[in-house]
Amino acid sequence: MEKIYNILSRLIEKILGRSFTKELVLIFIAINIVNFSNYIYTLIMARMLGPAEFSLFASLISIFMILSSLISTIQTVTTKYVSNYFAERDYKSISNFFFSSFKKIALICLIVFLFFILASKQIALFLNTVSPIPIIILGSMVSISMFVSISRGTLQGIQNFFHLSLNLIIDAILRLVIGILLVYFGFKNSGAVGSASISGFLAILISVIPLSFIFKNRNNKQDINFFEVYKYTVPVLIASICLFILISFDIVLVKHFFNELNASQYSAAATMGKIVIFIPGAIGLVMFPKVAEYHKKNLDSIGILKKSLFITLILCGGVTICYFLFPNFIIRVMFGKAYENSAYLIKFFGIAMTFFALNNILISYNLSIEKFKFILPTIISTILQIVLIYLFHDSLIQVILILLFNSLVIFAVNLISTLVS
């Protein structure tokens, strides 16, 4: 592990310079351990659940990904404000922001969970399934994840990337082990989804250790200006909703419009596509608080953006090339022969998710410096993608080509907007 860390550190230091190299390598290793654990989990679920149940599992995870816009928003806003306080070493404000946010999120979580209970039968009907129980459990998973995002956003904001990495890894491993056990004992999709609720709750408890300082620095007399927080939250929420819809809602639409066989094939290919977009996740996690701190101190951060885009392209491009060279082998090894007919789709997913990953870096950068020109084109792009898939879904290749076209256009528009502003 130490050798891998040192090799990656030297490689990235040559590309990015000394700035945030160690943190980037640490988060990169952690996130890819998490991604590996999650994909192993997905592959095991594909085999344990079978094609029909797995297509439902993939749809539930896609719904979670879309609702993760709330979770991502909470973590991004928390990181932004904690980064500002951390730049001034104002630990009392960090503590007050944490506790105030925790209280406010509790109400949102209650509303979300009640919504899932009341709408569970309708959602189950839309997904062509019978039992509403997995839908309700999904609601608990979303609610708990919101609380997790506050603790992780705080760790990210104070740039404690070691404990953030550790928290992510423990959560993923617990989810893997608990999920396999629950499905093995017959809980099927309820167990597969419910394992994330259990591991998320444990992740909250674990985060208390590195965040113990917030209990010592709490000052009840000091108020946080949440009006400013809410103003910043709106564009972050819009961006998060759009991003998760762009990379996830296609699976839900495919589940609705296509038969179980086609839906499971598309889900398998989409799962491979997610590898591409999540591999460079460490870039954004480290870049955001660094750029926010630079912005707070009135320092130029465009160099960090360019280097972040470059390494994202290298990482995503490398995986996509593998998809072009060995599509059948990759699908067969990862999912088994039952999903081999989806192999032709993964190369197109690779290209589309590469541009979406690059676009995510651009949006993260703009949010960290509080510039929101990207909002309108992102909204238009999201609506356009849904409409096009809804109108044109004669084949799976038609759906993925819509994603590819849309990812290229939105990246080009936001790149020009960012560089000329």
N, C-alpha and C positions, 0 to 999 in steps of 0.2 A: 504493500500500500504506500509506504514511504517513497519507494523508487518511482512509482507511478506519479505521485504528487510532485516529486522533484523534476521529473521529465516534463510534465505538463507545465510546471512553473517556468522552466527555462524557455519552453516553446512559446508560451503566451507572453512572457516578458519581452521576447524578441519582437513580437508582433505589436503588443500594446504598450510596451515600456514598463517601468516599475510600478506605475500607478495602479492600485487595486489588484495587482497580479495574484498575490497570495489569497485574498478573499475570493477572487473569481475562480481560481483553481479549486479551492475548498468547496464552494457552492456547486461548481460544475460536477465534481465527484459525487457530492451528496445527492444532487438532483438526478443524476444518471443512475445512482443506486436506487433511488425512489422510482424512477421511470422503469428501470429493469424489474423491480419488485412488482410494480403495477401491471406491467405487460406480462410477466409470468402469471400473475393473478388472472389477468384477462384470458390468457391462453388456457390456463387450467379450467377456468369457468366455461370456456368454449367447449372443452372436452367433457367436463363433468355434467354440464347442463344440456348439451346437445344443441343442434341448430335452431330449433323452434324456441326453446327457453333462452338461448343465448341472444337471439335477435331482440327479445324483450329486455334482457339485461343491458344490451348495448343501447337500446332506446331510453331506458331509465337513466343510464349514465350520461346520455346526451342531454336529457332534461336537466340533470344535475349540472352539467357543464354550462348550460344556458343560465340556470339560476346561480351558477358560480359568479355571474356578473355582480351580484350583491356581495358575495364573499370577497371577490377580487377588489371591489370598490372599497369595502371596509379596510382591507389590508393596505391598499394604495393610499387612502386618505390618512390612515394611522401612520404609515411610514413617512408620508410627506410632513405631517406636523411634528412627529417625534424627531425627524431629521432636522427641522428648523430649531426645535428646542435643544437638540443635541449639539448643533453647531455653536450654540451659546452656552453649552454645558448647564442648561437650566433643568435640573433633575426634578425639581418640585413640579414644574409644569408638565413634564413627562408623566409623572405619577398621577397628577390630577386629570390629565387627558385620558389616561388609561381607565381609571375608575369611572369617570363620567361617561365615557364611551361604552363601557361594559353595561352600565345601567340602561342606557338608551337602546342598545342592541337587544336587550332582553325583551322589550316590547315588540320589536320587529320580528324576533324569533317566534314569539307567541302567535302573532298574526299569520306568519308563514305556515306554521304547523297546523293551525286551525283551517287554513285554506286547503291544505293537502287532505285533511280529514274530510272536509265538506265536498271537495271536488274529486275525491279518489275514484268514485264509480265512473264519472264522466271521462276521466283521463284513461282509466282501464279500458273503457269502451273504445276510445279513439285509438288505443294501441292494440286493439283486437285481442284483449286478454280478459279473463273472467274475474280473478281475485283482485280486490282493491288493496289488500294488505301490503304488497310490495310498494305501492304508491305512498301509503301512509308512512311506512318505514323510510322511504326516500325523503319525506318531509322532516323527519327527525335528523336525518343525515345533513340536510341543508342547514337546519337550525343550529346544530352543534358546530358545524363548520364555520358559522359566522363568529362564534365565540373564539374559535381557534385562530381566526384571521386577526383578531385584535392582539393576541399575544405574539403571533408571528410578525405582525406589522411593527410592533414595538421592538422586537429583537432586530428586525431589519433596519429600523430607523436609527437605533443606537449602534448599528453596524457590528452587532455581535453575531457574526456569521458562523462561528463554531457551534454555538448552542442552537442557532436556527437550523443548521445542517443536521445536528443530532436529533432535533425534534422531528424534522421531516422524515429521517430514516427510521426512527423508532415507530412513528405513526404508520409508515408504509409496511414495515415488517409485521406489526401487530395485525394490520388489516389483512395481510396475506394469510397468516396463520389462523386467525379467528374465522375468516371467511371460508377457508377450505374445510375447517372443522364443522361449521354450521351447515354448509352444503352437503358434506358427507353424511351428516345426521338427518338429512331429508328436508331442510328448510328452503332449498332451491333459491329462487331469486330473493326471497325475504332474507335469507341468511347472507347471500352474496352482497346485498346492499346494506344490510344491518351491521355487518362487520365494520364498515366505515364509521358508523355512529359510535360504536364502542371504542375503536382505536382513536377517534377524534376526541372523545371525552378524556381518555387517558393522556393524550397529547397536551390538553389544557393543564392537567395536573402536573405534568413534567415541566412545563414552561415556567411554573411558579419558582423553581430553583434559581435560574439565571435572572429572573425578574424580581428577586426578593427586595431589591433596592426601592421599588415603588411603594412598598409598605412603610419604609422608613422615611421617605421624603414627602408623604402625603400632607397636603395643606388644605384643609376644608374651607379656609377663608379665601383662597385664591380661585377665581372663576375663569373658566375657559370661554373665549368668545366663539360660541358654536354657530353664530350667524355666518361668520367667515368660513367656518368648516363646512356648513351646508352649501354655501355658494360654490365652494371648490368641489363638493361631492357630486353636484349635478352633472358637470361634464365628465367626471370620472365614471359615474354610473352609466351614462349614455355610451361612453366608449367601451366599457366592460360588456354591457348588454350586446352591443353590435359585434364585438370581437367573438364572443362565445356563440352567438347566433351564426356568424359567418363560418365557424369551423365545426359546428355541432348540429344545427337544426336540419341540415340535409339528411342526416341519418333518420330523424323522426319522420320527415316527409317520405323518405324511401320506405320506411316501415309501414306508412299509411297507404302508399300508392302501389307497392309491389307485393308479390307473394312472399311467403316465408323463406323460400330458397334464395330468391334474389336479394331479399333484405339481409339474410345472414351473410351472403357473399359480399355485399356492399359493406356491411358492418366489419367484416374481417379486413377488407381493404382500407376502410376508414381508420381502423385501429392501427394499421401500419403507417398511415398518413400522420396520425397523432405523434408517432415517434419523431418525425421530422420537425414538427412545430414545438415539441416539448424539449428536445435535446438542447437547444440554446437558451433554455429558461434561466440558466444561471446568469446570463449576460444582463438581462433586464433586472433581475433581483439585486445585483451588485451595482449596476449603472444608476438606477433610480435614486437611492439615497446619496450617492456620490455627486451626481449632477445637482440634486436638490441642495446639497451643502454648498456646492460651487455657486449656485444661483443666489443663495442667501448671502454669500460673501462677495457677490458681484464679480465672479471669475468666469472666464470664457470656458465653455464645456463642449464646443462643437467637435473638438478633436476626439473626445471620448465617444461621441455619437458615431463618428466615421469609423473608428476602430471597432466599435461594437457591431456595426453593420457588416464590417468586413469578416470578422470571425464568425458571425451568424451565418453568412453566406457560405463560408468554408465548411462549417459543420453540417448545415442542411444540404448543401450541394453534394457533399461526400456520401450521405445516406441515399440521396436521390439517384446518384450514379449507380449505387449497388442495386437499387430497385430496377433500373434499366437493364443491368447486366444479368441479374439472377432472380427474376420475378417468381418463377415457378418454384425454384428451390426454397426461396425465403418463405413463401406462403405454406409450402408443404411442411417445412421444418417447424414453423411457428404455429400453424393451425391444424395441420393434417390434410390428408387427401380430400376430405369432404369439402374443403374450402378452396381447392386448387383452381376452380374456374374463375375465381376473382383475381387471379394473378395479373391479368392484363390491365387491371385498374390501378395498381399501386404506383406505377411510374407517373401517371397523371396526378395522383394524390401527392406524390413527392414534390412535383413542380409547384402545385397549388399551395401546399403547406409551406414551402420555402418562401414564397412571396408573402404569405400571411405572417410568417415568423419575422421577416424583415419589416413588415408593416407594424407589427407589435412593438418592435424596438423604436420605431419612429414615434408611435403614439405614447409610449412610456417616456421617451425623452421630452416630448412636448408637455406632457402632464407635469413632469418634474420641474419645468421652467415656467409653468402656468401660462402656456399659450395653447389656444383652443381652436385654431383655424381648421384643424382636421375633422372637427365634429360633423359639419354639414356633409362633406363628401363621404364620410364613413356611414352616416345614416342612409344616404341615397344608395350607396353600394349594398348595404344590408337589405334594404327593401327590394332593390332590383334583383338580388340573388334569390330571395324567397319567391318573388313573382315569376321569375324565369323558370325555376324548378317546378312551380305549381302549374305553369302553362305547358312546359316542355319536359316531359318525363317518359318518352317512348321507350327509352333504354337506359341502363345504368351509365353507359359511356356518355350519354347526353347530359346527365346530371353532373358528372365529374368535370366535363368540359366547361360547363357553366361556372363551376367553382374556380377552375383554372383561369378563365378569362377575367372573372371578377377580381381574383387575387392580384393579377398583373396590373389591372387598371387602378385599383385603389392604392397599391404601393407606389406606382408612378406619380399619381396625383399628390399623395402625401409627402413623397420625397421632394418634389419640386416646391411644394408649399413650405416645407421645413427649411430647406436650404436657402430660399430667397427671402425668408422673413427676417 
